[in-house]
Amino acid sequence: MSSEPAAACGKDSGKDSGEQLAQHKQSRTMYPRVFAVDLHDVDGDRFQDSRQAGFSWYVLTTTLLVSLSVISIGWSFGVVNVSKSIICQLTPLGPGNTHSSEFPNRIPFSDSAWTIAVGILAVGGFLGALVSGAISDSIGRRNALVVNNGLCLAGAVLMGTATTAVHFTLGRFVIGIACGVTSGVANTYVGEIAPLKWRGFYGSFFQLSIVIGLLFGQLAAMHATGGTGWRIVVAFPGVFSLIQIALLPLRVESPRYLLKVHHINEARHALLTLRRGYDVAAEWQESLLSLDISDSNEINTSCHSAQWSATAAAVPANDLATTTALDKNDSKLTIKIKGLKTVDDDAAASSLTFAENMLVEPTIHVSGIWQTLCGRTRDDLRHLMACCIVLMVLQQLSGISAILFTDSGVVMDILDPFSPLSAPWACVVVCGTSLPAIFLCLICVDRLGRRALLLGSLGGMSVCCILISAGLFYGPNSMVMAAVFLCYFVFNMGVGIVPWFIISEVIPSYSLSAATVLCCSLYWVMSIATSLMVPLIENMVPQWLFVIFGSFTLAGFFVVMLFVPETMNCPITEVVKKHSGNIHVVVKPYRRLNASGSIGGTSRSLLELFKC
């Protein structure tokens, strides 16, 4: 057991002697002790701090359910990557190309119209990311995902029933907005419900879902070879939306969001549901501290109810609270409370009933993007915001778009002139080989840390870009293809995963929406920019394309090594305390002293450098 008051587990008050009572009064905590246990489990010695909570099936199933929205993002990108010849009719439709129903087998597209239809999804993603923060702050993270799935369903129906190029493009735009909202809300929701020691594991599901959507979207499009089968393929994300609309309302809302909107009792219920079997007092207090509250100690518990008032009124706030077992029908939990808030004025404290102490609500302020960027918040977040922005931009500047997401990608350029049928299959295999990398990241991210994965990923991608450039200059093509496979593999070991969930690990709740909106919007802007710039660079200096991307990844390696902090197993309040302020170097010099006290060396293991 931890020696900290917030993590310690008390015994029944009936067993406390007078000496124990005096000792407890001397070291009593500033907030009550709240436990979430099964009804039959009332042994206080068994409770552990919820910040040390392990694997949770409830959190896993919730994350998997949210991941269905993310699969739609990858599916929407992948399904048009290899299906141009299936959907498009580049000449006017003749009698033999029409279907017996009102839906034609193919839609007439010009080359420019098809390019717009493909790229409009990123434009919609940018607009969706811009409004994601406002939606999630107004109706909640879970409810925002439910509403957003209705938008995704509408876009899927529009594409599946399209009869003209404009109709199909409109559907892509609508589903793009849904993808943008998902990119902003899904990571926030998962990051706020995940246990401290498993945040990396659950956060990695975002990139895993994108890759799965890419893989199966391309496979489905390749097998939709005739008739109107492509309509089912492009509309299939609507199935994911229907599943989430039906099941997501059964999951709890984010406790941090509920605290932000003053729904204290609902936040208590949500946290106890997510951390069943653990002492949640310390995590509750950290959730309060992550809000911009004038006095976060004014709300120090997670339970209040009118039916408890009679029992609670008999307990003075400046005395040791008795252990109380309260059967709640809604949560089916036993709530054990030990120790009430300590106040300076004992007379004033004794005049408050327990229930009144629970109902005090703070004033909470939500910070905007400009305030956060300028450091005009309770904590100066300029350094942490800069880290999040750089990591998100590096995702696109690493060259992944040039490998997979453009018709002129390097895989298509190498294989299509020789074997047109093998090029789409090569894209599928590239996605397939990245799955082991993501599963390896799931295992390592909460063991090695975020910095180790980011540095290894950026360093590996720099080497791969050099190999691709050398192959494009001197050949052979086999070396280029091997380097492409390896590049996408190491991308999904760090750069493709960590930026999505690290935002919720370093930004407090009062600025989280602003940070998420800014970073996700930049991601979609960079996606649009790279999709426009890659073909231009390939037409002018094709061999130098990956030299440019390699330069960005190498620069990113040193930026991460010097400036990005490690967040593994570190509460948000601790990260903010250590790294608030203007941009600064986080690597500290390591010097070991001899027995005599003099400096004996400056060596440091590579792993320690990664962890910083």
N, C-alpha and C positions, 0 to 999 in steps of 0.2 A: 504493500500500500504506500501511496505517496504521503509525504509528511506535510504537504500543503493543506491548509484548511479546506480549500475548495474541493480537494480530491479525497480527503479522509472520509471514512465511514463511521458514523457514531453508533452507539449502542442504545438500548432502551433507557429512557430517562428514569424509570423506576429503579434501576440498578446503580444510579449515580449516588455516591455518598456526598456528605457535605464538603469534604475536601475536593472531590472531583468537580462539584458544582462551582466552587470558588475558582478552581483552575480553569474550568471551561469559560467562566465569565471573563477571566483575564485575557484569554486568547480567542474569544468568540469572533465569528466571521461577520463581515459586513453585509452578507446576504444569506438567505435561507438555504437549506440543503434539500434538494428535490430529487427523488429517485423514481425511476420508471421500472416497475417489476411486475411479474405475474402475480395474480391475486393470492396464490398459495405461498409465495416467496416473500417472507417478511424478515429475513435474517439480514440485519444491517451490515454485518461484517463481510457479506459477500459482494457488496456494491463496489464498483470501480468507476473511476472518472470516465465520463463519456468521450473525452478527448482521446482516450486510449481505446475507443471502441473498435472492434474488429469487423470482420465481414458481416454484412447484413443482407438477407434475402429481400427484405422490403425495399431497401435502397437499390439493389441490383435490378429487381423487376421494374421499378420506377424508371431507372436509367435506360433499360432496354425498351420500355414503352416510349420514352422521349426520343430514343434513337431512331424510331421509325420515321420521325419528321426529318432527321438528318439523312437517312437513306434516300429520301425524296430528292435532296440536293444532288447527291452523286448520280442518282438515276436520271435526273433531268439533264445533267451534263453528258452522261455516257450514252444515252439513247440516241442523240443526234450525232455522236462522234463517228458512227459507222453506218448511219441509215439514210444518208442523203439520196442515194440511188433508189431506195425503197419508197421514200415519201415523195420525192420531187419528180415532177414531169416537166422537163425543160422546154418541151414544145407543147402547143395546144393539144388538149385531149381529143382523141379520136373516138369513133364508136367502139372500137375494141378495147379501149382503156377505161370504159365506164363500168360501174357496178350496177347490178339490177336494182339496187336501192338508190336513195337520193345521195348517198355518200360515195364519191368517186374513189377508185383504187389509188389514184395519185393526185397530188395537188400541183397545178402549174406554178413553178417558181423560176425566176431568173436567178443568175448567180448572185447578184447584189441583194435580191430579196431574201435568198436563203442565208446569206451572211448576216443580214439584219435580224432574221428570225433566230439565228443561233446566238448572236451577241446580245439580244434584247433581254435575255435572262439575267445577265450581270447588271444591266441597268436597273431592272426591277429589284435585284438583290440589294443594290445600293439604296434605293428608295425605301425598301423594307427595313434595312438596317437603321436608317435614319429615324424611323418611327418606332422601332422596337423598344427603345427605352421608355418612351411615353406610354406605350400600350402596357408594358409589364409593370410600370409604376402605378398605372391607373386601375387595372383590373387584376393584377397579380401575375406571377410567372406561369403558374399552371393554367389559369384561365386564358392567358394570352396565347398559350400553345393550343388550347382547345379552339379558340376563335380563329387562330391562324390556320388550323387544319380545315376549317370551312372555306377559307380563301384558296388553299391548296386544292381542295376538292373542286372548286369552281374552275380553276385553271386547268385541271386535268380533264374536266368535262369539255371545256372549250377546245382543247387540243384534240380530244378523241372524236369530236363531232365536226371538226373543221372541214370546210368545203373550199375555202379560198386561202391564199397566202396571208391576207390580212387577218382572217379568222384564226389561223394557226399561230401567227405572230402575237396576237392579242393573248391567246392562251399561254404562250411562253412568258409573256410579260407579267401576267397575273401570278403564275406559279413562281416566277422570279421574285416577286414581292414577298410571297410566302417563304421562299428560301432565305431571303434577307432577314425577315423577322425571326425565323428559326435560328439563324446564326447568332443573333443577338440575345435571344431568350433562353435557348436550350442549355448553353454552357452556364449561364447565370443560375438557372434553376438547379442543375445537377451539382454545381459547385457549392450551393448553399445548403443542400441536404446531405452531402457526402460527409462521412466521418473524417476527422483531421488526418488520420494515418492512411486513408484510402482515397484521398482526393485525386491523386494522379491516376490511379486505376480507373475510377469512374469517369474522370475527365477525358481519358484516352478513347472512350467509346465514340466520341464525336468523329475523329478521323477514321476510326474503324468503320463506322457507319457510312461515311462518304465513300471509302474504297469499296465496300460491299455494294453500295448503290451503283458506282461506276462499273464494277465488274459484271454484275448481273444485268444492268441496263444495256451494256454493250452486247452481252450474250443474247438477251431477248431480242434486241434489234437485228442481230445477225440471223436469227432464225425466223424472223417475220418476213419471209421471202415473197409472199404472194398475197393477192387480194387486199383486204382491209385489215389484215392482222396487225399492221403497224399501229392502228388506232388503239387497240387494246394495250399495246406496249407503252405508248406515250401517255395513256390515261391511267396506267396502273398505279401511280402514286396516290390516286384517289382511294384505293383500297386501304393503304396505310392510314390515310386521313380518317376514314370511317372507323377503323379500329381504335384510333386515339380518341376520337370524339366520344366513343362509347365507354372507354376504360379510364382515360385520364382524370375525369371528375371523381373517380374513386380513390385517387391518390391524395396525399396531404399537400397543402400549400407550403411554400418555403417559410420556415419560422422567422428568418431575418426580415422577409418582406412583411409578414404579419406584425412584427414589432414596429416596423417603419410606419405602418398605418394605424398603430395604436390598438390592434386587435390582440390584446395581451393574453387573454384566456385561450384563444384559438392558436396563438403561437405556442403556448404551453402544451396544448394537446398535440400539436404537430411535432414538437421536439421530443416529447415523451414517446410518441409513436415511432419516430425514427430511431430512437436510442433506447429501446426497450431492454431493461436489465442493467442500466447504467445510471450513475449519479450525474445528472445534467446541470448541477448548480454552476460549476465553473464555466461550462460552455454557454450557459444562459448569460452569465455576466459578460463574457467576451462578446456575445452578440449585441449586448447593450452598448459596450464600449466602442463597437464598430459603427455605431450610429452617431450622428452629430447632435448630441443631446446636451442641454445646458447642465444637467446634473444626472448622469446615468445611474447613480446610486439610488435615485428616487423610485425606480422599479427594480426590485431585487428578488422577485419570485416569479414563478411561472404558473401559479394557480390562484384563482379567486372565484368564488361562487356565492350566491346569496344563501344557499343551503348550508354553507360552512360558517356563516356569521355567528350563530349562537355558540358554536363550539369555540370559535376563534376569539370571540370577545372576552372570554375568561382568561386568555393568555396575555399577560402584559408584554409589551414590545421590548422592554429592557431586561427581561428575565429569560432564563433558559427555557426554550419551548419543549413541551413534551412531544414524544413521538406520536403522530396521529395517523391512523390508517383510515383513508377516505375512499369509499367505493364509488367510483364514477361509472355510471352506466354507459356513457357515450364512448369512453376510451377503454373500459374494461381493464383499468390499471389500478394498482394500489399506490397511492401517493404518500411518501413518508417525508415529513418536514422536520428539520432540526435546526434551531437557531434562527432568530429573527434579526432584522436590520438593527444595527447599533446607531443611536443618535446621541448628539451631545446633550440635549435637554431631556433628562430621564423623566421629568414630570410630564413634558409634552409627549414623550414616547409612550408613557403608560396610559395616556388618555386616548391613544389610538387603538382601535380594535385591529385584530389581524386582517380582517377583510378590508378595512379602510386603508391599511398599509399597502395592500395589493393594488388598489384602484387608482393610485397616484399616477398620472400620465405626464410624461415629459414633453417638452417642445422639441420637435425633430425638424431639422433643416435638410433639404436635398440640394446638393451642389450641382451646378451646370458645367458644361464642357469648358467654357472660358475661365470660370472660377478655378476649376481643377488644374487647367494648364498653367495658369498664372500663380498657382500656389495660394490662392485666397480662400482656402478651406481651413477647417480646424487643424488638420495636419497638412503640412506642405507636401503634396504628392507629385511634385514635378519630376523627380528622379524616377519614381515608379511608373508614372505615366509614360515617360520617354522610353523606358524599357519595354513596356507593352506595345507601344507604337512601332518601335524598331523590329521587334520579333514578328509582329503581324505583317509588316511590309516585307521582311525577309522571306516570308513564305512564297511570295510571288516573284521576288527578285532572284530566287534560287534557280529559276529556269524550268520549273515543272510544267508551266504552260507550254513551253516550247517542245516538251516531250510528248504530251498526251492531248492537250485540249485544243489544238488548232489543226485545220486541214493540212497545213504545211509543216506539221511537226516532224521532228527528226526521224521518227520511226517510219512515218509515211514516205518521207523523202528517200530513205534508203531502200525500202522494200517495194514500194508501189511500182516503180518503173520495171522491176524484174518479175514480181509476183503480186499482182493486185489483191489476190485473195489472202495472201499471207500477212499483209500489213494490218488489217483489222484484228487478226488473231494474235499478232505480236503485241498490240495494245492491250488485249485481254490478258495475255500472259504477263505483261509488265504489271498490271494491276494485281493479278493473282500472286505474283512473287512478293508483293509488298505485304500481304497478309501475315506471313511469318514474322516480318519486322515489327508489325503492330502488336502481335501477340507477345513478342519478346519485350517490347516496350511496356506492355501491361504488367509484366512480371518485374521489370527492373526499375520502373519510374519511381516507385516508393521505396526502393532500396538504394539505388545509386544516386538519385536526386535529379533535379531538372537541369542543373548546369552540366553535369556529366553527359547527359543525353544530347543537349544542345551543342556542346562543343564537339562531341564525337560525330554528330550528324553534319554540322557545318564543315568540319575538317574533312570528313569523308566525301562530301559533295564537292568540295574544292578540288580534291584529287580526281574525282570522276569527271569534272568539267575539263580538267587538263587532258585527261585521256580521250574524252570525246573530241576536243579540239585537235589533238594530235592525230586522231583517226580521220577527222574530216580533212586535215591538211595532207596527210601522207598515206592514209589507209592502214590496214584493211577495214572494210565495213564491219567485219566480225568483232573487232576491238571496240568499235563505236557502239554496237548493239550490246555487248557485254557491259560496257561502262554505263549505258542507259539503264539497264536492269539494276546494276549496283547503285546508281544514283537515286533511283526511285526507292530502292530498299532503304538506304541510309536516310533519305528524306523522311520516311515514315518512322524512323527511329527517334526523331527528336523535333526537327523543324516543323514537320507537318502536324505534330500532336501538341507539344507543350504550349505554343502561343494561344491556343484556344481556351485552355483552362487556367493559365497562370494569371489572367486578369482578375478572376474572383479570389485568387490567393494573395494578392498584394494590394488590392483596392478596397477600402472600407465600404460598407453598405451605402453610406450617404453620397458617395461619388461613383458607385459601381455602374449605375445605369449610364451616366455620362461617359465613363471610360469605355464601356462596352459599345455604345453607339459610335464613338469616335473610331475605335479600333476596327470594328466590323465594317464600318463605312469605308475606311481606308483599304481594307482587304478587297472589297468589291471594286473600288476605284482602281487599285493596282491590277486587278484581274482584267478590267476593261483596257487599261493602258498597255499591259503586256500583250493582250490579244491583238491590239492595233500595231504595236511596235515590232513584234517578232517577225511578221511577214515582211515589213519594210527592211529590217536589218538583214534578213535572209536573202532578200533580192539584191542588196548592195554588197554586203560582205558576209556571206554565209559561214565561212570557216571561222570568223571571229565572234560569232554569236555566243558560244559557250565560254570564250575567253572573258567576255563581259560578265556573264553570270558567275563564272568562277571568281572574278574580282569581288563581286558583291558578297559571295559566301565567305571568302577569305577575310574580308573586312568585318563581316558579321561575327566570325570566329573570335576576333580580338575584341569586338564590342561586348560580346557575351562574357568573355573571360575577365574583362576589366569592370564592367558596369552592372551586369545582371545578377541580383542576389539569389541565393539558394532559399527555396521556400518549403522544402520537404519537411513535414511534421512540425511546421512553424505556424503558430496562430497569426491571423492577420494583424492583430494589435502589436505583436512583437515585431513583425516585418516592418510595419509603419514606424514603430519607435526607432528601429535601427537605421532605416533608410529614408526617412523623411528629409525634405530639404532640396536644395539644388542638386544638379547632376554631380556625382562624385564617384570615385573609384572604390569598389567594394573589396578588392583583393588587399589583404593585409599582409605586410612582410612577416615572414616566419623565421624566428631566430631561436636556436636552442642553446641553453646555457650549460657549460661544463659544471662539474662538481665544485670547482673553485669560484664559479659565478661569472666567468668570462664567456664571451660568445664562442661557441665551439663549431658553428656551422650555420649555413643558410639553406640547406637542402630541404626540400619538401616533396612528399610523394605526389605523383600525378593525380591520384584520386583525391587527396586533400585539396590540391589546387582546384580541381573540378568543383568540389563541394564548397570551397571558399569558407 
